[in-house]
Amino acid sequence: MSMDPKISKGTDAGDMPTNDAMITDDERWLDRPGSVDTVIRILVFLSVASVLADFTYEKHGHWGFQDWFGFDAAYGFVACVALVIAAKGLRVLLMRGEDYYD
């Protein structure tokens, strides 16, 4: 195995080597002020755009409620919340103690 001069020493064979050109924890883009707000604004914009897209086409749902304005977005939101709640319940059911693998 050859040693790359650009890579400095790692602390252990299993650790990733550190590179001087690598980004430090202080320089990550989500740590900068305003980055999280920007992500939230983009998500809100995309959510509003997906609801407003209901005006651009004629719906032909199998059941009548599928033709309601914003039904697809509301259904997706409710399904996502239900998945999170189900995952929390499953976590309680499957969780092991802290010393399970010791």
The 8 nearest C-alpha neighbors of each residue, nearest first, counted from 0:
[[1, 2, 3, 12, 4, 6, 16, 8],
 [2, 0, 3, 4, 6, 5, 8, 7],
 [3, 1, 4, 0, 6, 5, 7, 8],
 [2, 4, 5, 6, 1, 7, 0, 8],
 [5, 3, 6, 2, 7, 1, 18, 8],
 [6, 4, 3, 7, 18, 19, 20, 2],
 [7, 5, 18, 4, 3, 17, 16, 8],
 [6, 8, 17, 18, 16, 5, 9, 4],
 [7, 9, 16, 10, 6, 17, 18, 11],
 [10, 8, 16, 11, 14, 17, 15, 7],
 [9, 11, 14, 8, 12, 16, 13, 15],
 [12, 10, 14, 13, 9, 15, 16, 8],
 [11, 13, 14, 10, 9, 15, 16, 8],
 [12, 14, 11, 15, 10, 9, 16, 8],
 [15, 13, 11, 12, 9, 16, 10, 17],
 [14, 16, 17, 9, 13, 12, 11, 10],
 [17, 15, 9, 8, 14, 6, 7, 18],
 [16, 18, 7, 9, 6, 15, 19, 8],
 [17, 19, 6, 21, 20, 7, 16, 5],
 [18, 20, 21, 17, 6, 7, 5, 22],
 [19, 21, 18, 22, 17, 5, 23, 6],
 [22, 20, 18, 19, 23, 17, 24, 26],
 [21, 23, 26, 20, 24, 27, 25, 19],
 [22, 24, 25, 26, 21, 27, 20, 19],
 [23, 25, 26, 27, 22, 30, 28, 21],
 [26, 24, 23, 27, 30, 22, 31, 28],
 [27, 25, 23, 24, 22, 28, 30, 31],
 [28, 26, 30, 29, 24, 25, 22, 23],
 [27, 29, 30, 31, 26, 34, 25, 32],
 [30, 28, 34, 31, 27, 35, 32, 33],
 [31, 29, 28, 27, 32, 25, 26, 34],
 [30, 32, 28, 29, 34, 33, 27, 26],
 [33, 31, 34, 30, 35, 29, 36, 28],
 [32, 34, 36, 35, 37, 31, 29, 30],
 [35, 33, 37, 29, 36, 32, 31, 38],
 [34, 36, 38, 37, 33, 29, 39, 32],
 [37, 35, 39, 33, 34, 38, 40, 32],
 [36, 38, 34, 40, 35, 39, 33, 41],
 [37, 39, 35, 41, 36, 40, 42, 34],
 [38, 40, 42, 36, 37, 41, 43, 35],
 [41, 39, 37, 43, 42, 38, 44, 36],
 [40, 42, 44, 38, 39, 43, 45, 37],
 [41, 43, 39, 45, 44, 40, 46, 38],
 [44, 42, 46, 40, 45, 41, 39, 47],
 [45, 43, 41, 47, 42, 46, 48, 40],
 [44, 46, 48, 42, 43, 47, 49, 41],
 [47, 45, 43, 49, 48, 44, 42, 50],
 [46, 48, 50, 44, 49, 45, 51, 43],
 [49, 47, 45, 51, 46, 50, 52, 44],
 [48, 50, 52, 46, 47, 51, 45, 72],
 [51, 49, 47, 52, 69, 48, 53, 72],
 [52, 50, 48, 53, 49, 54, 47, 55],
 [51, 53, 49, 54, 50, 55, 48, 56],
 [54, 52, 51, 55, 50, 56, 68, 69],
 [55, 53, 52, 56, 51, 57, 68, 50],
 [56, 54, 52, 53, 57, 51, 58, 50],
 [57, 55, 54, 53, 58, 52, 59, 51],
 [56, 58, 59, 55, 54, 53, 66, 60],
 [59, 57, 66, 60, 56, 65, 53, 67],
 [58, 60, 61, 57, 66, 65, 62, 63],
 [61, 59, 65, 62, 66, 58, 63, 64],
 [60, 62, 59, 63, 65, 64, 66, 58],
 [63, 61, 60, 64, 65, 66, 59, 67],
 [64, 62, 65, 66, 60, 61, 67, 59],
 [63, 65, 66, 67, 62, 70, 60, 61],
 [66, 64, 60, 63, 67, 62, 70, 61],
 [65, 67, 64, 60, 63, 58, 68, 59],
 [68, 66, 64, 70, 65, 69, 63, 71],
 [67, 69, 70, 53, 66, 50, 54, 71],
 [70, 68, 50, 72, 71, 73, 67, 53],
 [69, 71, 73, 67, 72, 68, 74, 65],
 [70, 72, 74, 73, 69, 75, 65, 50],
 [73, 71, 75, 69, 74, 70, 76, 50],
 [74, 72, 76, 70, 75, 71, 77, 69],
 [73, 75, 71, 77, 72, 76, 70, 78],
 [76, 74, 78, 72, 73, 77, 71, 79],
 [75, 77, 73, 79, 78, 74, 72, 80],
 [78, 76, 80, 74, 79, 75, 81, 73],
 [77, 79, 81, 75, 76, 80, 74, 82],
 [80, 78, 82, 76, 81, 77, 75, 83],
 [79, 81, 77, 83, 82, 78, 76, 84],
 [80, 82, 78, 84, 79, 83, 85, 77],
 [83, 81, 85, 79, 80, 84, 86, 78],
 [84, 82, 86, 80, 85, 81, 87, 79],
 [83, 85, 81, 87, 86, 82, 80, 88],
 [84, 86, 82, 88, 87, 83, 81, 89],
 [87, 85, 89, 83, 88, 84, 90, 82],
 [88, 86, 90, 84, 89, 85, 83, 91],
 [87, 89, 85, 91, 90, 86, 84, 92],
 [88, 90, 86, 92, 91, 87, 93, 85],
 [89, 91, 87, 93, 88, 92, 94, 86],
 [92, 90, 88, 89, 94, 93, 87, 86],
 [91, 93, 89, 90, 94, 88, 87, 95],
 [94, 92, 90, 91, 89, 95, 88, 87],
 [95, 93, 90, 91, 92, 96, 89, 97],
 [96, 94, 99, 93, 97, 98, 91, 92],
 [95, 97, 99, 98, 94, 100, 93, 101],
 [98, 96, 99, 95, 100, 101, 94, 93],
 [97, 99, 101, 96, 100, 95, 94, 93],
 [98, 100, 96, 97, 101, 95, 94, 93],
 [101, 99, 98, 97, 96, 95, 94, 93],
 [100, 98, 99, 97, 96, 95, 94, 93]]
